[in-house]
């Protein structure tokens, strides 16, 4: 069964689209990531134009993130105050990112830039997460405790000014690194069509030292509003959101996210990080191969999308 996508200007199999949405929604609820890092490459692999894939992928992230965040809120694993501070930086970064997106599209370098960004970020983040989680599982198997921190030793992030107490997360931390992290994720959301959870989650755990039990829900909370804002502005400025494609992705994503949250609650933290690291690496490798392998049809005719 096929449907026609008016903005992407092509027909697609509806069951493949629903399958993509459900899979990404499942991963969103399981890992606390928006899923944009996966849905955007999948759409590109399925011959959806990158401009449409980025903007519409961000839209799908909204639905799956809402579904997962509600579940975490009910379970008390969402720090609304911390998420709001992240959101301040996220909205600012998204505004800058949309300007960069429009500039790259105007000079004709958007497709290449998106692919290169994905390869670099996914390869780096996935590799680091996998390395750390494997070491953690090895220590657990040998019943070794993590190396104790020296008395009085503080990470440089915890020495910054403008500190605020976040009771739900049980931390006393400067808003500077939190806003900076949100700003960076906002740019990535606009340019790459991602929620940014694949960077935000490890950054909150390893850099800001936020307890893992509230990281997932708080990450999803911030992702909801930044991706929603990005989708609205992308639709208004670049006319690149395909509402038909977005609807089916959202429908399947919401359902998949509910099951993902349930599975994620049954796994240990290091197991979740290892699985996410493998997934991130796999997507990055697939994109890298597509960049260097000579296509079967070297020459092709592509219909340009007019404004």
TIPA-178238 format. One line per field, with one value per residue (C-alpha): residue in three letters; x, y, z. Coordinates in pm, 1 decimal. Layout:
TIPA-178238
rest	ALA; ...
x	X; ...
y	Y; ...
z	Z; ...
end
This chain:
TIPA-178238
rest	UNK; UNK; UNK; UNK; UNK; UNK; UNK; UNK; UNK; UNK; UNK; UNK; UNK; UNK; UNK; UNK; UNK; UNK; UNK; UNK; UNK; UNK; UNK; UNK; UNK; UNK; UNK; UNK; UNK; UNK; UNK; UNK; UNK; UNK; UNK; UNK; UNK; UNK; UNK; UNK; UNK; UNK; UNK; UNK; UNK; UNK; UNK; UNK; UNK; UNK; UNK; UNK; UNK; UNK; UNK; UNK; UNK; UNK; UNK; UNK; UNK; UNK; UNK; UNK; UNK; UNK; UNK; UNK; UNK; UNK; UNK; UNK; UNK; UNK; UNK; UNK; UNK; UNK; UNK; UNK; UNK; UNK; UNK; UNK; UNK; UNK; UNK; UNK; UNK; UNK; UNK; UNK; UNK; UNK; UNK; UNK; UNK; UNK; UNK; UNK; UNK; UNK; UNK; UNK; UNK; UNK; UNK; UNK; UNK; UNK; UNK; UNK; UNK; UNK; UNK; UNK; UNK; UNK; UNK; UNK; UNK; UNK; UNK; UNK; UNK; UNK; UNK; UNK; UNK; UNK; UNK; UNK; UNK; UNK; UNK; UNK; UNK; UNK; UNK; UNK; UNK; UNK; UNK; UNK; UNK; UNK; UNK; UNK; UNK; UNK; UNK; UNK; UNK; UNK; UNK; UNK; UNK; UNK; UNK; UNK; UNK; UNK; UNK; UNK; UNK; UNK; UNK; UNK; UNK; UNK; UNK; UNK; UNK; UNK; UNK; UNK; UNK; UNK; UNK; UNK; UNK; UNK; UNK; UNK; UNK; UNK; UNK; UNK; UNK; UNK; UNK; UNK; UNK; UNK; UNK; UNK; UNK; UNK; UNK; UNK; UNK; UNK; UNK; UNK; UNK; UNK; UNK; UNK; UNK; UNK; UNK; UNK; UNK; UNK; UNK; UNK; UNK; UNK; UNK; UNK; UNK; UNK; UNK; UNK; UNK; UNK; UNK; UNK; UNK; UNK; UNK; UNK; UNK; UNK; UNK; UNK; UNK; UNK; UNK; UNK; UNK; UNK; UNK; UNK; UNK; UNK; UNK; UNK; UNK; UNK; UNK; UNK; UNK; UNK; UNK; UNK; UNK; UNK; UNK; UNK; UNK; UNK; UNK; UNK; UNK; UNK; UNK; UNK; UNK; UNK; UNK; UNK; UNK; UNK; UNK; UNK; UNK; UNK; UNK; UNK; UNK; UNK; UNK; UNK; UNK; UNK; UNK; UNK; UNK; UNK; UNK; UNK; UNK; UNK; UNK; UNK; UNK; UNK; UNK; UNK; UNK; UNK; UNK; UNK; UNK; UNK; UNK
x	0.0; 150.4; 79.5; 190.8; 395.9; 313.4; 621.7; 872.1; 701.5; 717.5; 515.7; 619.1; 507.1; 293.3; 395.8; 765.1; 696.4; 490.3; 766.6; 1025.8; 810.5; 739.9; 1105.9; 1226.9; 953.1; 1055.1; 1418.9; 1311.1; 1130.3; 1400.2; 1707.8; 1566.2; 1665.9; 1437.7; 1524.4; 1597.6; 1953.0; 1796.3; 1478.3; 1651.5; 1913.5; 1643.6; 1430.2; 1732.9; 1812.6; 1450.6; 1513.2; 1331.2; 1507.3; 1740.7; 1570.6; 1236.7; 1393.1; 1551.2; 1242.5; 990.5; 1218.2; 1221.4; 841.8; 828.0; 1063.8; 803.3; 542.1; 765.5; 928.5; 591.3; 482.8; 801.6; 819.1; 464.4; 552.7; 867.2; 676.1; 425.1; 710.3; 883.0; 1193.6; 1165.7; 1331.1; 1113.6; 1332.7; 1648.7; 1463.9; 1345.6; 1702.6; 1808.3; 1513.7; 1629.7; 1953.5; 1779.3; 1538.9; 1820.3; 2036.1; 1748.1; 1700.4; 2068.3; 2055.0; 1762.5; 1957.1; 2255.0; 2021.7; 1873.8; 2220.9; 2356.1; 2047.6; 2087.1; 2448.1; 2367.0; 2581.1; 2308.9; 2300.3; 2676.5; 2699.2; 2421.5; 2582.7; 2927.9; 2784.7; 2608.4; 2921.5; 3138.8; 2894.5; 2755.4; 3100.1; 3248.9; 2960.3; 2883.6; 3246.5; 3288.9; 2964.0; 3042.6; 3394.9; 3275.7; 2982.3; 3189.6; 3446.7; 3164.9; 3022.5; 3368.4; 3412.1; 3067.9; 3150.3; 3470.2; 3286.0; 3521.2; 3406.6; 3464.7; 3777.2; 3691.9; 3703.0; 3959.5; 3814.7; 3730.0; 3789.4; 3542.9; 3492.9; 3567.2; 3199.9; 3104.0; 3334.5; 3149.5; 2939.6; 2561.8; 2478.2; 2120.6; 1989.0; 1786.7; 1602.2; 1465.4; 1813.2; 1973.1; 2251.0; 2382.4; 2513.3; 2590.4; 2336.6; 2620.5; 2707.6; 2338.2; 2238.0; 2545.5; 2453.3; 2096.1; 2218.7; 2442.1; 2161.3; 1927.9; 2164.3; 2192.5; 1813.7; 1766.0; 2052.4; 2035.6; 1670.5; 1767.4; 1636.9; 1996.0; 1938.8; 2226.5; 2458.5; 2255.3; 2211.7; 2584.9; 2676.0; 2432.6; 2562.6; 2937.9; 2994.1; 2727.5; 2715.7; 2335.6; 2183.5; 2097.9; 1746.6; 1631.0; 1842.1; 1615.7; 1291.1; 1453.9; 1618.5; 1283.4; 1119.2; 1365.4; 1350.6; 971.3; 975.6; 1292.5; 1184.2; 830.6; 972.1; 1209.9; 929.7; 709.8; 988.8; 1112.5; 761.6; 724.5; 1066.9; 1180.6; 845.1; 1006.5; 772.9; 570.1; 254.9; 144.9; 479.5; 490.5; 143.2; 223.3; 563.1; 404.8; 122.0; 358.8; 618.0; 378.6; 285.9; 644.9; 764.5; 532.3; 681.3; 1033.5; 996.3; 887.0; 1184.6; 1429.9; 1320.8; 1430.7; 1789.7; 2086.7; 2239.5; 2557.7; 2355.6; 2141.4; 2450.4; 2617.3; 2312.3; 2274.1; 2644.6; 2620.6; 2313.4; 2473.4; 2789.3; 2590.7; 2399.9; 2717.5; 2898.1; 2613.9; 2624.5; 3004.6; 2983.2; 2722.5; 2957.4; 3257.0; 3099.5; 3038.7; 2662.2; 2520.4; 2384.1; 2653.0; 2428.0; 2072.5; 1804.6; 1668.5; 1363.4; 1449.9; 1213.7; 1094.9; 1002.4
y	0.0; 330.6; 692.1; 1012.5; 1265.6; 1613.3; 1797.1; 1516.9; 1466.3; 1085.8; 775.6; 551.0; 223.9; 312.2; -0.1; 84.2; 436.4; 300.7; 51.4; 329.2; 539.7; 252.6; 148.5; 501.7; 559.7; 239.7; 353.7; 698.6; 560.9; 304.4; 529.4; 876.2; 1007.9; 1184.9; 938.9; 1202.4; 1072.9; 751.6; 860.6; 1125.4; 885.4; 619.3; 862.9; 963.7; 595.1; 560.2; 836.2; 1112.6; 1444.2; 1546.5; 1885.3; 1713.1; 1436.6; 1685.9; 1902.4; 1616.6; 1400.8; 1673.9; 1672.1; 1297.4; 1341.1; 1565.0; 1289.8; 1010.4; 1242.3; 1353.5; 994.4; 897.3; 1214.2; 1167.1; 819.0; 942.8; 1231.9; 989.0; 779.9; 1082.6; 1056.3; 1397.4; 1713.5; 1995.0; 2272.2; 2131.1; 2071.1; 2433.4; 2564.3; 2334.4; 2465.6; 2828.3; 2740.1; 2499.9; 2755.4; 3005.8; 2744.7; 2630.6; 2985.9; 3007.8; 2659.6; 2741.6; 3040.5; 2810.5; 2556.1; 2820.2; 2952.2; 2606.7; 2533.3; 2861.4; 2784.0; 2422.7; 2246.3; 2126.6; 1755.7; 1705.8; 1904.9; 1701.5; 1370.3; 1477.4; 1602.8; 1272.6; 1068.9; 1278.8; 1308.4; 955.8; 799.5; 999.2; 976.4; 611.9; 507.8; 685.9; 550.6; 195.0; 211.4; 341.9; 102.1; -204.4; -108.7; -62.3; -406.9; -563.1; -405.6; -531.4; -884.5; -879.9; -721.2; -423.6; -94.2; 224.6; 419.0; 635.1; 1011.4; 1196.9; 1374.3; 1732.9; 1674.0; 1851.4; 1841.9; 2178.8; 2210.9; 2218.3; 2513.2; 2754.4; 3042.4; 3102.8; 2778.5; 2659.6; 2372.4; 2111.2; 1914.5; 1640.8; 1562.0; 1623.9; 1839.6; 2194.1; 2308.1; 2621.7; 2709.6; 2803.3; 2449.1; 2354.2; 2645.5; 2588.4; 2222.5; 2317.7; 2579.0; 2325.1; 2069.3; 2335.8; 2401.3; 2028.9; 1993.0; 2257.2; 2155.7; 1776.6; 1711.5; 1536.3; 1567.1; 1565.4; 1305.1; 1091.4; 1375.0; 1523.3; 1198.4; 1110.7; 1477.6; 1501.9; 1176.9; 1212.4; 1589.8; 1735.3; 1424.7; 1422.3; 1099.0; 855.1; 790.7; 1146.7; 1202.3; 1017.1; 1191.3; 1535.6; 1491.1; 1405.5; 1708.1; 1949.5; 1771.1; 1815.6; 2194.5; 2248.1; 2010.7; 2154.2; 2505.3; 2386.6; 2217.5; 2528.2; 2760.1; 2514.7; 2491.3; 2868.3; 2955.5; 2658.7; 2491.2; 2152.4; 1973.6; 1699.6; 1675.8; 1340.5; 1178.2; 1338.0; 1209.1; 843.2; 867.9; 1031.0; 777.4; 481.3; 664.7; 731.5; 364.3; 244.9; 485.6; 333.5; -12.0; 130.6; 287.8; -45.8; -231.1; 41.3; 16.6; -348.8; -288.9; -161.6; 175.7; 36.1; -206.1; 78.4; 286.6; -6.7; -74.3; 294.4; 319.3; 23.8; 171.9; 514.9; 360.5; 146.2; 444.0; 652.3; 369.7; 331.1; 701.4; 696.1; 409.3; 597.8; 897.9; 706.8; 430.2; 515.9; 506.6; 275.6; 573.7; 839.9; 1083.1; 1152.4; 1412.5; 1560.1; 1782.4; 2093.1; 2203.5; 2554.5; 2786.6
z	0.0; -108.4; -18.9; -190.8; 3.5; -131.6; -1.4; -65.6; -405.9; -413.2; -323.2; -33.4; 124.7; 427.2; 621.2; 591.3; 720.0; 1011.7; 1089.5; 1098.2; 1329.7; 1568.7; 1586.5; 1652.7; 1910.3; 2089.6; 2104.0; 2219.9; 2522.4; 2594.6; 2579.9; 2649.9; 2308.2; 2064.6; 1789.3; 1526.9; 1487.3; 1356.7; 1177.5; 964.7; 817.7; 770.7; 572.1; 364.1; 299.3; 180.2; -77.5; 109.9; 22.3; 310.5; 343.9; 408.2; 619.7; 861.9; 910.8; 922.6; 1138.0; 1400.3; 1392.7; 1459.9; 1754.6; 1922.6; 1938.4; 2062.4; 2320.0; 2461.1; 2501.2; 2683.2; 2896.1; 3029.0; 3146.5; 3322.5; 3482.8; 3631.3; 3770.9; 3925.6; 3707.2; 3538.0; 3674.7; 3536.6; 3681.2; 3523.0; 3195.7; 3189.9; 3222.4; 2937.8; 2737.7; 2764.4; 2589.8; 2351.8; 2204.7; 2154.1; 1982.9; 1762.2; 1634.3; 1537.3; 1385.9; 1158.3; 1023.3; 951.4; 786.8; 555.0; 466.8; 376.8; 168.7; -19.0; -117.4; -212.0; 51.4; 288.6; 193.2; 222.2; 544.7; 709.8; 615.7; 738.4; 1068.1; 1125.4; 1055.7; 1289.7; 1578.2; 1566.4; 1532.1; 1819.5; 2064.4; 1985.7; 2025.2; 2359.8; 2501.4; 2394.3; 2539.9; 2876.1; 2908.4; 2817.2; 3083.0; 3335.1; 3257.0; 3288.9; 3632.8; 3735.6; 3616.6; 3826.9; 4122.4; 4108.8; 4252.9; 4048.4; 4138.8; 4441.2; 4398.5; 4605.9; 4909.3; 4824.9; 4453.4; 4225.8; 3852.6; 3686.9; 3590.4; 3957.1; 4026.4; 3793.9; 3936.8; 3919.7; 4096.8; 4141.8; 4351.4; 4163.2; 4431.3; 4206.2; 4069.4; 4412.0; 4266.9; 4319.7; 3982.7; 3778.7; 3508.9; 3268.5; 3148.2; 3145.1; 2922.0; 2701.8; 2657.1; 2569.8; 2320.5; 2144.6; 2125.9; 1986.4; 1695.5; 1620.7; 1633.0; 1365.1; 1135.5; 1168.4; 1256.0; 1579.2; 1930.8; 2049.5; 2318.7; 2192.4; 2299.8; 2584.1; 2778.3; 2803.9; 2862.6; 3154.1; 3302.5; 3253.7; 3238.2; 3466.2; 3690.7; 3699.7; 3840.4; 3563.2; 3692.0; 3604.9; 3294.2; 3051.4; 3145.7; 3170.6; 2830.8; 2671.4; 2838.1; 2676.7; 2342.5; 2320.5; 2315.2; 2112.3; 1835.4; 1832.2; 1795.0; 1522.8; 1330.5; 1333.5; 1221.3; 954.8; 812.8; 807.6; 662.7; 453.4; 369.4; 425.0; 669.5; 498.9; 710.7; 562.7; 636.3; 981.3; 1072.6; 1009.7; 1179.0; 1485.0; 1504.8; 1514.2; 1727.2; 2016.6; 2040.0; 2015.1; 2287.6; 2548.0; 2499.2; 2491.5; 2836.8; 2982.7; 2835.9; 2940.1; 3305.3; 3312.3; 3196.1; 3396.4; 3312.4; 3155.5; 2942.2; 2808.1; 2728.2; 2549.7; 2333.2; 2249.8; 2166.0; 1925.6; 1759.1; 1717.6; 1571.2; 1327.3; 1186.9; 1159.7; 978.1; 731.4; 649.0; 614.8; 366.3; 163.0; 140.8; 2.8; -207.9; -572.8; -643.2; -909.7; -1102.3; -1108.0; -1292.8; -1186.1; -1237.9; -916.0; -893.3; -696.3; -421.8; -480.4; -203.7
end
